[in-house]
Amino acid sequence: MDDSDILSTAENEERMVVTMDKDFGELVYRSGRKHNGVLLLRLEDATGDEKAEIMKQILQAFADQIEGKFCVFQNGRLRIR
């Protein structure tokens, strides 16, 4: 699917997009595209288990803060915009 289609589907289904694709930053943050939330994970060298653990930690600590926001996780830090 095209990134724009993914974002539209997620919006229609009231879901957040979790991705490692930096193109969503351009689509959402710079273009002002409407969304229900995007979480961009900058974890290129992480294993699948490490990614799952980081997602678990993010959701436990920030679930109430990330809905409808553009978020970037990189170098152990979560930025919420």
N, CA, C and O atoms as CSV, one atom per row, in Angstrom:
chain,resi,resn,atom,element,x,y,z
A,1,MET,N,N,0.832,-1.190,0.000
A,1,MET,CA,C,0.000,0.000,0.000
A,1,MET,C,C,0.873,1.249,0.000
A,1,MET,O,O,1.980,1.252,0.539
A,2,ASP,N,N,0.375,2.266,-0.590
A,2,ASP,CA,C,1.012,3.575,-0.580
A,2,ASP,C,C,0.897,4.167,0.829
A,2,ASP,O,O,-0.084,3.918,1.530
A,3,ASP,N,N,1.900,4.951,1.241
A,3,ASP,CA,C,1.881,5.566,2.580
A,3,ASP,C,C,0.615,6.374,2.822
A,3,ASP,O,O,0.049,6.330,3.914
A,4,SER,N,N,0.174,7.103,1.821
A,4,SER,CA,C,-1.034,7.916,1.946
A,4,SER,C,C,-2.255,7.030,2.192
A,4,SER,O,O,-3.129,7.380,2.986
A,5,ASP,N,N,-2.312,5.888,1.514
A,5,ASP,CA,C,-3.417,4.943,1.708
A,5,ASP,C,C,-3.378,4.327,3.107
A,5,ASP,O,O,-4.420,4.133,3.733
A,6,ILE,N,N,-2.190,4.024,3.588
A,6,ILE,CA,C,-2.041,3.479,4.938
A,6,ILE,C,C,-2.554,4.482,5.952
A,6,ILE,O,O,-3.288,4.124,6.872
A,7,LEU,N,N,-2.170,5.734,5.786
A,7,LEU,CA,C,-2.605,6.783,6.708
A,7,LEU,C,C,-4.117,6.967,6.653
A,7,LEU,O,O,-4.754,7.140,7.692
A,8,SER,N,N,-4.694,6.933,5.472
A,8,SER,CA,C,-6.143,7.067,5.321
A,8,SER,C,C,-6.878,5.901,5.978
A,8,SER,O,O,-7.871,6.105,6.676
A,9,THR,N,N,-6.398,4.696,5.758
A,9,THR,CA,C,-7.014,3.516,6.365
A,9,THR,C,C,-6.945,3.596,7.884
A,9,THR,O,O,-7.932,3.332,8.571
A,10,ALA,N,N,-5.783,3.958,8.402
A,10,ALA,CA,C,-5.622,4.086,9.856
A,10,ALA,C,C,-6.560,5.155,10.411
A,10,ALA,O,O,-7.152,4.974,11.475
A,11,GLU,N,N,-6.694,6.251,9.700
A,11,GLU,CA,C,-7.588,7.320,10.153
A,11,GLU,C,C,-9.035,6.833,10.159
A,11,GLU,O,O,-9.760,7.062,11.128
A,12,ASN,N,N,-9.459,6.172,9.097
A,12,ASN,CA,C,-10.830,5.661,9.010
A,12,ASN,C,C,-11.130,4.639,10.096
A,12,ASN,O,O,-12.258,4.559,10.582
A,13,GLU,N,N,-10.119,3.855,10.478
A,13,GLU,CA,C,-10.294,2.824,11.501
A,13,GLU,C,C,-9.917,3.319,12.895
A,13,GLU,O,O,-9.906,2.546,13.853
A,14,GLU,N,N,-9.605,4.619,13.004
A,14,GLU,CA,C,-9.213,5.248,14.268
A,14,GLU,C,C,-8.043,4.514,14.924
A,14,GLU,O,O,-8.078,4.163,16.103
A,15,ARG,N,N,-7.005,4.298,14.111
A,15,ARG,CA,C,-5.802,3.606,14.578
A,15,ARG,C,C,-4.574,4.490,14.409
A,15,ARG,O,O,-4.548,5.402,13.583
A,16,MET,N,N,-3.571,4.199,15.203
A,16,MET,CA,C,-2.283,4.865,15.099
A,16,MET,C,C,-1.389,4.048,14.165
A,16,MET,O,O,-1.448,2.819,14.166
A,17,VAL,N,N,-0.574,4.721,13.381
A,17,VAL,CA,C,0.403,4.054,12.520
A,17,VAL,C,C,1.720,3.956,13.289
A,17,VAL,O,O,2.239,4.958,13.781
A,18,VAL,N,N,2.248,2.749,13.384
A,18,VAL,CA,C,3.563,2.515,13.974
A,18,VAL,C,C,4.458,2.076,12.825
A,18,VAL,O,O,4.158,1.104,12.133
A,19,THR,N,N,5.553,2.792,12.624
A,19,THR,CA,C,6.368,2.564,11.436
A,19,THR,C,C,7.834,2.867,11.702
A,19,THR,O,O,8.190,3.518,12.684
A,20,MET,N,N,8.668,2.377,10.802
A,20,MET,CA,C,10.076,2.750,10.777
A,20,MET,C,C,10.371,3.542,9.500
A,20,MET,O,O,11.525,3.851,9.204
A,21,ASP,N,N,9.332,3.858,8.762
A,21,ASP,CA,C,9.431,4.557,7.481
A,21,ASP,C,C,9.400,6.074,7.704
A,21,ASP,O,O,8.366,6.631,8.070
A,22,LYS,N,N,10.527,6.728,7.482
A,22,LYS,CA,C,10.644,8.169,7.709
A,22,LYS,C,C,9.761,8.996,6.776
A,22,LYS,O,O,9.517,10.171,7.048
A,23,ASP,N,N,9.285,8.410,5.692
A,23,ASP,CA,C,8.422,9.151,4.770
A,23,ASP,C,C,7.134,9.618,5.447
A,23,ASP,O,O,6.536,10.603,5.013
A,24,PHE,N,N,6.698,8.926,6.503
A,24,PHE,CA,C,5.496,9.357,7.211
A,24,PHE,C,C,5.707,10.709,7.882
A,24,PHE,O,O,4.755,11.466,8.069
A,25,GLY,N,N,6.940,11.011,8.240
A,25,GLY,CA,C,7.249,12.329,8.812
A,25,GLY,C,C,6.947,13.431,7.819
A,25,GLY,O,O,6.359,14.454,8.171
A,26,GLU,N,N,7.347,13.223,6.590
A,26,GLU,CA,C,7.070,14.185,5.527
A,26,GLU,C,C,5.568,14.297,5.285
A,26,GLU,O,O,5.033,15.399,5.164
A,27,LEU,N,N,4.906,13.174,5.217
A,27,LEU,CA,C,3.479,13.131,4.921
A,27,LEU,C,C,2.638,13.784,6.014
A,27,LEU,O,O,1.657,14.468,5.719
A,28,VAL,N,N,3.013,13.579,7.253
A,28,VAL,CA,C,2.205,14.060,8.374
A,28,VAL,C,C,2.719,15.361,8.950
A,28,VAL,O,O,1.992,16.353,9.003
A,29,TYR,N,N,3.945,15.362,9.375
A,29,TYR,CA,C,4.471,16.504,10.127
A,29,TYR,C,C,4.647,17.746,9.260
A,29,TYR,O,O,4.243,18.841,9.653
A,30,ARG,N,N,5.233,17.584,8.109
A,30,ARG,CA,C,5.504,18.749,7.266
A,30,ARG,C,C,4.324,19.157,6.397
A,30,ARG,O,O,4.144,20.340,6.105
A,31,SER,N,N,3.515,18.177,5.980
A,31,SER,CA,C,2.385,18.478,5.097
A,31,SER,C,C,1.103,18.780,5.853
A,31,SER,O,O,0.127,19.248,5.268
A,32,GLY,N,N,1.104,18.511,7.153
A,32,GLY,CA,C,-0.077,18.781,7.948
A,32,GLY,C,C,-1.219,17.807,7.693
A,32,GLY,O,O,-2.376,18.134,7.957
A,33,ARG,N,N,-0.918,16.634,7.191
A,33,ARG,CA,C,-1.932,15.624,6.879
A,33,ARG,C,C,-2.623,15.152,8.149
A,33,ARG,O,O,-1.961,14.872,9.149
A,34,LYS,N,N,-3.949,15.061,8.117
A,34,LYS,CA,C,-4.726,14.615,9.263
A,34,LYS,C,C,-4.428,13.144,9.554
A,34,LYS,O,O,-4.240,12.350,8.632
A,35,HIS,N,N,-4.385,12.783,10.849
A,35,HIS,CA,C,-4.083,11.416,11.260
A,35,HIS,C,C,-4.569,11.184,12.686
A,35,HIS,O,O,-4.923,12.125,13.397
A,36,ASN,N,N,-4.580,9.929,13.090
A,36,ASN,CA,C,-4.939,9.566,14.469
A,36,ASN,C,C,-3.706,9.321,15.319
A,36,ASN,O,O,-3.813,8.958,16.490
A,37,GLY,N,N,-2.558,9.515,14.738
A,37,GLY,CA,C,-1.301,9.328,15.446
A,37,GLY,C,C,-0.328,8.523,14.614
A,37,GLY,O,O,-0.707,7.579,13.920
A,38,VAL,N,N,0.928,8.912,14.695
A,38,VAL,CA,C,2.008,8.188,14.018
A,38,VAL,C,C,3.151,8.059,15.017
A,38,VAL,O,O,3.567,9.037,15.639
A,39,LEU,N,N,3.644,6.850,15.158
A,39,LEU,CA,C,4.814,6.595,15.988
A,39,LEU,C,C,5.922,6.099,15.073
A,39,LEU,O,O,5.862,4.984,14.555
A,40,LEU,N,N,6.929,6.931,14.882
A,40,LEU,CA,C,8.076,6.610,14.048
A,40,LEU,C,C,9.183,6.062,14.944
A,40,LEU,O,O,9.700,6.763,15.814
A,41,LEU,N,N,9.533,4.813,14.719
A,41,LEU,CA,C,10.586,4.164,15.498
A,41,LEU,C,C,11.892,4.214,14.718
A,41,LEU,O,O,11.979,3.690,13.607
A,42,ARG,N,N,12.885,4.831,15.289
A,42,ARG,CA,C,14.216,4.890,14.675
A,42,ARG,C,C,15.070,3.816,15.347
A,42,ARG,O,O,15.907,4.108,16.201
A,43,LEU,N,N,14.838,2.569,14.940
A,43,LEU,CA,C,15.475,1.403,15.566
A,43,LEU,C,C,16.082,0.489,14.514
A,43,LEU,O,O,15.876,-0.724,14.556
A,44,GLU,N,N,16.806,1.040,13.599
A,44,GLU,CA,C,17.306,0.294,12.457
A,44,GLU,C,C,18.124,-0.940,12.841
A,44,GLU,O,O,18.058,-1.952,12.144
A,45,ASP,N,N,18.886,-0.882,13.922
A,45,ASP,CA,C,19.768,-1.994,14.294
A,45,ASP,C,C,19.180,-2.892,15.373
A,45,ASP,O,O,19.850,-3.823,15.821
A,46,ALA,N,N,17.949,-2.640,15.803
A,46,ALA,CA,C,17.342,-3.426,16.879
A,46,ALA,C,C,16.787,-4.743,16.349
A,46,ALA,O,O,16.365,-4.837,15.196
A,47,THR,N,N,16.796,-5.752,17.206
A,47,THR,CA,C,16.191,-7.027,16.858
A,47,THR,C,C,14.677,-6.922,17.018
A,47,THR,O,O,14.171,-5.950,17.579
A,48,GLY,N,N,13.962,-7.921,16.525
A,48,GLY,CA,C,12.511,-7.940,16.681
A,48,GLY,C,C,12.096,-7.917,18.140
A,48,GLY,O,O,11.158,-7.209,18.507
A,49,ASP,N,N,12.784,-8.682,18.977
A,49,ASP,CA,C,12.469,-8.696,20.409
A,49,ASP,C,C,12.724,-7.352,21.060
A,49,ASP,O,O,11.950,-6.916,21.912
A,50,GLU,N,N,13.799,-6.691,20.668
A,50,GLU,CA,C,14.105,-5.363,21.218
A,50,GLU,C,C,13.035,-4.355,20.806
A,50,GLU,O,O,12.619,-3.530,21.619
A,51,LYS,N,N,12.593,-4.414,19.571
A,51,LYS,CA,C,11.534,-3.513,19.095
A,51,LYS,C,C,10.243,-3.745,19.871
A,51,LYS,O,O,9.575,-2.792,20.274
A,52,ALA,N,N,9.896,-5.007,20.079
A,52,ALA,CA,C,8.677,-5.331,20.833
A,52,ALA,C,C,8.769,-4.809,22.263
A,52,ALA,O,O,7.789,-4.282,22.790
A,53,GLU,N,N,9.917,-4.946,22.888
A,53,GLU,CA,C,10.088,-4.464,24.267
A,53,GLU,C,C,9.994,-2.943,24.335
A,53,GLU,O,O,9.391,-2.400,25.260
A,54,ILE,N,N,10.575,-2.266,23.378
A,54,ILE,CA,C,10.497,-0.794,23.343
A,54,ILE,C,C,9.058,-0.352,23.136
A,54,ILE,O,O,8.605,0.592,23.782
A,55,MET,N,N,8.330,-1.022,22.241
A,55,MET,CA,C,6.911,-0.688,22.032
A,55,MET,C,C,6.122,-0.878,23.323
A,55,MET,O,O,5.288,-0.042,23.672
A,56,LYS,N,N,6.380,-1.960,24.023
A,56,LYS,CA,C,5.703,-2.229,25.291
A,56,LYS,C,C,5.969,-1.094,26.282
A,56,LYS,O,O,5.045,-0.604,26.931
A,57,GLN,N,N,7.224,-0.680,26.394
A,57,GLN,CA,C,7.597,0.392,27.319
A,57,GLN,C,C,6.936,1.716,26.934
A,57,GLN,O,O,6.452,2.447,27.799
A,58,ILE,N,N,6.916,2.020,25.638
A,58,ILE,CA,C,6.292,3.266,25.171
A,58,ILE,C,C,4.807,3.266,25.505
A,58,ILE,O,O,4.284,4.251,26.027
A,59,LEU,N,N,4.132,2.173,25.207
A,59,LEU,CA,C,2.688,2.108,25.461
A,59,LEU,C,C,2.363,2.163,26.950
A,59,LEU,O,O,1.388,2.801,27.346
A,60,GLN,N,N,3.165,1.503,27.774
A,60,GLN,CA,C,2.926,1.542,29.214
A,60,GLN,C,C,3.118,2.943,29.782
A,60,GLN,O,O,2.369,3.364,30.664
A,61,ALA,N,N,4.098,3.654,29.292
A,61,ALA,CA,C,4.433,4.966,29.859
A,61,ALA,C,C,3.698,6.136,29.209
A,61,ALA,O,O,3.470,7.154,29.863
A,62,PHE,N,N,3.321,6.011,27.924
A,62,PHE,CA,C,2.839,7.175,27.196
A,62,PHE,C,C,1.519,6.989,26.450
A,62,PHE,O,O,1.126,7.873,25.690
A,63,ALA,N,N,0.831,5.881,26.641
A,63,ALA,CA,C,-0.380,5.597,25.859
A,63,ALA,C,C,-1.375,6.758,25.891
A,63,ALA,O,O,-2.001,7.062,24.875
A,64,ASP,N,N,-1.524,7.395,27.022
A,64,ASP,CA,C,-2.496,8.485,27.145
A,64,ASP,C,C,-2.012,9.794,26.526
A,64,ASP,O,O,-2.784,10.747,26.413
A,65,GLN,N,N,-0.741,9.849,26.124
A,65,GLN,CA,C,-0.179,11.087,25.585
A,65,GLN,C,C,0.060,11.066,24.075
A,65,GLN,O,O,0.226,12.124,23.469
A,66,ILE,N,N,0.081,9.888,23.461
A,66,ILE,CA,C,0.493,9.802,22.058
A,66,ILE,C,C,-0.661,9.742,21.064
A,66,ILE,O,O,-0.444,9.882,19.860
A,67,GLU,N,N,-1.875,9.538,21.546
A,67,GLU,CA,C,-3.017,9.451,20.632
A,67,GLU,C,C,-3.169,10.753,19.846
A,67,GLU,O,O,-3.238,11.838,20.424
A,68,GLY,N,N,-3.220,10.627,18.526
A,68,GLY,CA,C,-3.387,11.785,17.659
A,68,GLY,C,C,-2.137,12.632,17.471
A,68,GLY,O,O,-2.207,13.708,16.877
A,69,LYS,N,N,-1.013,12.174,17.959
A,69,LYS,CA,C,0.246,12.932,17.886
A,69,LYS,C,C,1.221,12.276,16.911
A,69,LYS,O,O,1.107,11.094,16.586
A,70,PHE,N,N,2.171,13.068,16.461
A,70,PHE,CA,C,3.292,12.550,15.684
A,70,PHE,C,C,4.441,12.368,16.664
A,70,PHE,O,O,4.892,13.333,17.280
A,71,CYS,N,N,4.917,11.133,16.811
A,71,CYS,CA,C,5.938,10.812,17.800
A,71,CYS,C,C,7.131,10.142,17.136
A,71,CYS,O,O,6.988,9.390,16.172
A,72,VAL,N,N,8.296,10.430,17.669
A,72,VAL,CA,C,9.524,9.805,17.161
A,72,VAL,C,C,10.285,9.235,18.350
A,72,VAL,O,O,10.561,9.938,19.321
A,73,PHE,N,N,10.623,7.946,18.260
A,73,PHE,CA,C,11.467,7.318,19.271
A,73,PHE,C,C,12.833,7.087,18.663
A,73,PHE,O,O,12.973,6.400,17.652
A,74,GLN,N,N,13.855,7.684,19.305
A,74,GLN,CA,C,15.221,7.549,18.810
A,74,GLN,C,C,16.190,7.731,19.976
A,74,GLN,O,O,16.001,8.607,20.820
A,75,ASN,N,N,17.217,6.903,20.013
A,75,ASN,CA,C,18.264,6.989,21.036
A,75,ASN,C,C,17.690,6.981,22.455
A,75,ASN,O,O,18.148,7.729,23.318
A,76,GLY,N,N,16.688,6.131,22.689
A,76,GLY,CA,C,16.114,5.993,24.018
A,76,GLY,C,C,15.188,7.110,24.451
A,76,GLY,O,O,14.810,7.186,25.620
A,77,ARG,N,N,14.820,7.973,23.526
A,77,ARG,CA,C,14.011,9.150,23.864
A,77,ARG,C,C,12.779,9.228,22.948
A,77,ARG,O,O,12.871,8.991,21.743
A,78,LEU,N,N,11.636,9.563,23.538
A,78,LEU,CA,C,10.401,9.723,22.770
A,78,LEU,C,C,10.070,11.206,22.674
A,78,LEU,O,O,9.947,11.891,23.689
A,79,ARG,N,N,9.926,11.695,21.448
A,79,ARG,CA,C,9.490,13.075,21.219
A,79,ARG,C,C,8.045,13.036,20.749
A,79,ARG,O,O,7.709,12.305,19.818
A,80,ILE,N,N,7.202,13.815,21.387
A,80,ILE,CA,C,5.776,13.866,21.063
A,80,ILE,C,C,5.458,15.258,20.562
A,80,ILE,O,O,5.746,16.249,21.234
A,81,ARG,N,N,4.852,15.336,19.357
A,81,ARG,CA,C,4.514,16.649,18.786
A,81,ARG,C,C,3.033,16.712,18.526
A,81,ARG,O,O,2.533,17.729,18.046
